[in-house]
Amino acid sequence: MTRTDIPPSVTLTKPAPPSSQVRTWHTVRPYALLWRREMTRLRHNPLRLVMGLVTPLLFLVVLGTGLEAASSTLGKAQLNDYRAYLFPGALVMSVQAPAIAVGISLVWDRRLGMLRQMLVSPFPRSSIVLGLALGGATTGAVYGLALLAVGGIAGVRYTPMLLVVLVELLLVSLLFTSFGLLAAVTIRQVDTFQIVVNLSLMPLMFFSGAMFPPNGLPGWLDTVVKLNPLTYGVDAVRRTLPGPDVLTSEQTRLMLGDWNPPVYAELGVLAALTAAVLGLATYRFSRTQ
């Protein structure tokens, strides 16, 4: 049966989308695809999430409870609740492993030949790095959210301020992911990459004020702690968390001389460093053959 009420000049084809929409989707598509790949990995491997929380929980419960009890017994306690003081460091520790895992996956992609397929795709190479970074940062934030859910064991109160903490953890996770990607585009061997990353992460955590107050330290240690960018991330999370007074006391807050930097200044330092590291990783990846 034919339609006789349609003029010959009228067609039934679907109109093409505007060229601006096509360009927008072409720009966003690589970020979405690579972000989705990381989310798929997380969804199909729930054991990875569980195992990733074991270390920070042991760090919080065992070390925090043990040192708090020992300090109370010896009569030398300077913090009312050491577990609450440790909790921000445990949060930061929980986001670092999944974020760095993105760098490991990139090294394996190079070894298995998948990176070559990415490089010959029509997408800009910068979008590949940024897509991986966003996926790794989101995965790290999911780990942080899971640990925040059990924050009650450290006296954390469940208030809307936890959403701000989650945003801070997303920024810290993006910083870790950027460092991991920079190492991945620089180091080609999986074993070497893991050794370098492990040797870098442990000092960053130890010298970040996660386990002891960042003030009143010996000269050399005070300098190292103040130069460590992770110090500002831990301090920002600690001061934002709703909980015991130990989180915001004068004894535990970060002091640069007589100046106590506000939280937005600390987050600005992290954002600037993240942009610099991610830019360098993008530049090196764009030169990959």
C-alpha positions in Angstrom: 0.0 0.0 0.0 1.3 3.4 -0.9 0.7 6.8 0.7 -0.9 9.2 -1.7 -1.3 12.1 0.7 2.4 12.9 1.0 3.8 15.3 -1.6 6.7 13.9 -3.6 9.1 16.5 -2.1 8.4 15.3 1.5 10.6 12.4 2.8 10.1 10.2 5.9 13.7 10.0 6.9 14.7 10.9 10.4 16.3 14.4 10.5 20.0 14.4 11.3 21.0 15.8 14.7 22.5 19.2 14.7 26.2 19.3 14.1 26.8 20.9 17.5 25.3 17.9 19.2 27.4 15.5 17.2 30.6 17.5 18.1 29.6 17.5 21.8 29.0 13.8 21.9 32.2 13.1 20.0 34.0 15.1 22.7 32.3 13.6 25.7 32.2 10.0 24.4 35.8 8.9 25.3 35.4 10.2 28.9 32.2 8.3 29.3 33.5 5.1 27.8 36.6 5.0 29.9 34.7 6.0 33.1 32.2 3.3 32.4 35.0 0.7 32.0 36.3 1.5 35.5 32.8 1.3 36.9 32.2 -2.1 35.2 35.4 -3.4 36.8 34.3 -2.3 40.2 30.7 -3.8 39.7 32.0 -7.2 38.6 34.6 -7.5 41.3 32.9 -6.7 44.7 35.7 -8.7 46.5 38.1 -5.9 45.4 36.0 -3.4 47.3 35.9 -5.6 50.4 39.7 -6.3 50.4 40.4 -2.6 49.7 38.8 -1.7 53.0 40.6 -4.3 55.2 43.8 -2.2 55.6 42.2 1.1 56.6 39.8 -0.7 58.9 42.7 -2.5 60.6 44.6 0.8 60.7 41.7 2.4 62.4 40.4 -0.2 64.8 43.5 -2.1 65.8 46.1 0.7 65.9 43.7 3.3 67.1 42.2 1.2 69.9 45.6 -0.2 70.9 47.4 3.2 71.2 44.4 4.8 72.8 44.4 2.1 75.5 48.1 2.2 76.0 48.1 6.0 76.3 45.4 5.9 78.9 47.2 3.2 80.8 50.4 5.2 80.9 48.7 8.4 81.8 50.3 10.2 78.8 47.3 10.6 76.6 47.2 13.9 74.8 44.2 13.1 72.5 40.8 12.3 74.0 39.9 9.9 71.2 42.7 8.6 69.1 40.4 6.5 66.9 38.6 9.7 65.9 41.9 11.4 65.1 43.0 8.4 62.9 39.7 8.2 61.0 40.5 11.0 58.4 43.8 9.3 57.7 42.0 6.0 57.3 39.6 7.7 54.8 42.5 9.0 52.7 44.2 5.6 52.9 41.0 3.9 51.6 40.9 6.0 48.4 44.6 5.7 47.4 44.7 2.0 46.4 41.8 2.0 43.9 43.0 5.2 42.4 46.5 3.9 41.9 45.0 0.7 40.4 44.1 2.7 37.4 47.8 3.3 36.7 48.5 -0.4 37.1 45.7 -1.2 34.6 47.3 1.2 32.1 50.7 -0.5 32.4 49.0 -3.9 31.8 47.1 -2.4 28.8 50.4 -1.4 27.3 51.8 -4.9 27.9 48.8 -6.7 26.5 48.5 -4.5 23.4 45.2 -2.8 24.4 46.9 0.6 24.7 47.8 0.4 21.0 44.1 0.2 20.2 43.4 3.3 22.4 46.2 5.2 20.6 44.8 4.5 17.1 41.2 5.5 18.1 39.9 8.8 16.7 39.6 10.3 20.1 42.2 12.8 21.4 44.8 11.3 23.7 44.1 13.8 26.3 40.5 12.5 26.6 41.9 9.0 27.3 43.9 10.2 30.2 41.1 12.3 31.6 38.6 9.5 31.2 40.8 7.1 33.1 41.4 9.7 35.8 37.7 10.4 36.3 37.0 6.6 36.5 39.8 6.1 39.1 38.7 9.0 41.2 35.1 7.8 41.2 36.2 4.3 42.3 38.3 5.8 45.1 35.3 7.9 46.2 33.2 4.8 46.4 35.7 3.2 48.7 35.7 6.4 50.9 31.9 6.3 51.0 31.9 2.7 52.2 34.3 3.6 55.0 32.2 6.7 55.9 29.3 4.4 56.4 31.0 2.8 59.4 32.3 6.1 60.7 30.2 5.7 63.8 32.9 3.5 65.3 35.1 6.6 65.5 32.4 8.9 66.8 31.6 10.5 63.5 28.1 11.9 63.3 26.0 11.3 60.2 25.1 14.8 59.0 24.9 16.5 55.6 28.6 17.7 56.1 29.6 14.2 55.1 28.7 15.1 51.5 31.4 17.8 51.7 33.8 15.2 53.1 33.0 13.0 50.1 33.8 15.8 47.7 37.2 16.3 49.4 37.8 12.5 49.1 37.0 12.7 45.4 39.6 15.4 45.0 42.2 13.4 47.0 41.4 10.4 44.9 41.8 12.4 41.7 45.3 13.5 42.9 46.3 9.9 43.6 44.9 8.8 40.2 46.9 11.6 38.5 50.1 10.4 40.2 49.4 6.8 39.2 48.8 7.8 35.6 51.9 9.9 35.5 53.9 6.9 36.8 52.2 4.6 34.4 53.1 6.6 31.3 56.7 6.9 32.5 57.4 3.4 33.7 56.8 0.5 31.3 57.4 -2.5 33.6 54.7 -3.7 35.9 57.0 -4.9 38.7 59.0 -1.6 38.6 55.7 0.4 38.7 54.4 -1.4 41.8 57.7 -1.0 43.6 57.9 2.7 42.9 54.3 3.3 43.8 54.5 1.3 47.1 57.7 3.2 48.1 56.0 6.5 47.4 52.7 5.9 49.1 53.9 4.8 52.5 56.1 7.9 53.2 53.2 10.1 52.0 50.9 8.6 54.5 53.4 8.5 57.4 54.4 12.2 56.9 50.9 13.5 56.4 49.8 14.1 60.0 47.5 11.1 59.7 48.9 9.3 62.8 50.3 12.2 64.8 49.6 16.0 65.1 51.5 18.0 62.4 52.6 20.6 64.9 55.4 20.7 67.5 57.6 18.3 65.5 61.5 18.4 65.2 62.8 20.7 62.6 63.5 18.3 59.8 60.2 16.3 60.4 58.2 19.5 60.5 59.6 20.6 57.2 58.8 17.2 55.5 55.2 17.2 56.9 54.5 20.8 55.7 55.9 20.1 52.2 53.8 16.9 51.9 50.7 17.8 49.8 48.8 15.0 51.4 49.1 16.8 54.8 46.6 19.4 53.5 44.2 16.8 52.3 44.1 15.0 55.6 43.8 18.2 57.6 40.9 19.4 55.4 39.0 16.1 55.8 39.7 16.1 59.6 38.4 19.7 60.1 35.3 19.0 58.0 34.3 15.7 59.6 31.4 16.1 62.1 32.6 14.4 65.2 34.5 14.7 68.5 36.3 17.9 69.4 39.6 16.2 68.8 39.0 16.7 65.1 39.0 20.5 65.3 41.0 21.2 68.4 44.0 23.7 68.4 46.3 20.8 69.2 45.5 18.8 66.0 44.9 21.5 63.4 47.7 22.3 60.9 49.6 25.5 61.6 52.0 27.2 59.2 53.9 29.4 61.6 51.1 31.4 63.3 48.7 30.9 60.4 46.0 28.2 60.3 45.2 27.8 56.6 41.5 27.6 55.9 40.0 24.5 54.4 39.4 26.2 51.0 43.1 27.1 50.8 44.1 23.5 51.5 41.8 22.2 48.9 43.1 24.9 46.5 46.6 23.5 47.0 45.4 20.0 46.2 43.5 21.1 43.1 46.4 23.1 41.7 48.8 20.1 42.2 46.2 17.7 40.7 45.9 19.9 37.6 49.7 20.1 37.2 50.3 16.4 37.6 47.4 15.5 35.3 48.6 18.0 32.7 52.1 16.4 32.8 50.6 12.9 32.5 48.5 14.0 29.6 51.6 15.6 27.9 53.7 12.5 28.3 50.9 10.2 27.1 50.4 12.3 24.0 54.0 11.6 23.1 53.6 7.8 23.5 54.4 5.9 20.3 
